């Protein structure tokens, strides 16, 4: 093949790949994703910051964060041959931002917005699989060099620096609260990735961080979990404490948890960019079992069978029933003193769990009630 023919072939190939990249974005939006971007696999700066975070022990008991070596920050080590990552965004906000966040009803149970509806993993996996299949079919129509199309789709299912990849793919910027932020959607969204060996053209990241001098998210954290802007100590984060931590929650952090029983949205709720977040029409993300308006005492009365039934297909299952009772006990300990609150706590005193019993005793002590001297 002479140089002119080779150049022509390369030019045609680049044009086809560019066209495919545009098609991928259009297909993704047709499938319900609000944004789609493409990036390369160079994450050197993010790898350094991530390793420093691990070295400080800010990941707490999240041992999986330190596993897999550099595969988390080097996609081509996780999936050999990976050249590009297709990053997708799916919005999950179902009620106007800040609604129910500043309620004065301390008896109200606060559940992180993302967990009010069905678990997002299955929905996103299905859509990403369909998108990847369309890409695979289109790739087979390209030049022979691209016929060996390979891909893997991930939604929290592998060691992936999803926010770093999404930032590089132009989906937003990583804010001071370590969340990915978007100009038009704030931060109430899920991210997913498709690793591929196609040399697709890449998108440009946002050319600046748009947080400016704002520190609303850092100032609002109830447990002071932010070491500094962009650095979160997970061991103090309410989401970590109420979801990931399986043992005893440190006493000094319990008051800050307030009435949050699964996760925390405070750093998102106060973010000015979330004023632009628009409610989604996704039926799967709509609140189930009245969790957006539920009262603590009602949820505390759920039996384990009720918990398993009503959290089927929900992210809340991750806390487990023991964690559920532990979290609500803390919230009841933080609630205003009342006969109803005290009686609800006492009714659980025979539950066979040292963790639950410890937090029950703490909660009752907040209301000046001590099981050791209570003869009822």
Helices and strands as residue ranges (DSSP letters): H 3-30, E 35-39, H 44-55, G 63-66, H 75-78, E 84-91, E 110-111, G 113-115, H 120-139, G 144-146, E 151-154, H 162-168, E 173-174, E 180-181, E 189-196, H 216-220, E 226-228, E 231-232, G 234-236, H 238-239, I 240-244, H 251-257, E 260-262, H 266-269, G 272-276, G 283-285, H 296-300, H 304-310, G 315-319, H 320-334, H 339-346, H 354-366, G 371-373
